[in-house]
Amino acid sequence: MRVAHRARPHPAQPTLSGVRAEHSPHNAMDEPGEIARFHDRCSDLMRQLLHALAETPDRPRPFPEIEDAVGWPRRRIASVLGGVSHLRHTEFGGRRPYRFHDERRSASGRWEMWMDAAQARAVLAEQNADGGPLNGT
């Protein structure tokens, strides 16, 4: 009996500009007011994730690397993103204050997540308005 092995997808090559294609870029928020509202409405765990992403803007990282930086167990990001899905779709039209590369477009061959510099500035402004980082970040 032969066991079928699933080949790991190869990461996409960067474009001529050196920038990898983003997963669903139309869903990324860019308005500071919208990002502030999302920050206000989301859970404490989601805010913790936003703060961690804001600390390293414009640097896509695979989920496990982000989880390690925050001190979370594996798969916590997937759980947090699942939990915020209803809010994203009902109040924000599916938009999100972070960006993704899927496993086919990332340098690591895994899903990667990051914030651009403008998104990070908006989150950090909200963090400062709230009195600083959450416990654990």
ABEGO torsion letter per residue (X at the ends): XBBBBBBBBBBBBBBAAGBBBBBGAAABBABAAAAAAAAAABBAAAAAAAAAAAABBGBBBBAAAAAAAAGBBBGAAAAAAAAAAAAAAAAAGGBBABBBBBAAABAAGBBBBBBBAAAAAAAAAAAAAAGEBBBGX
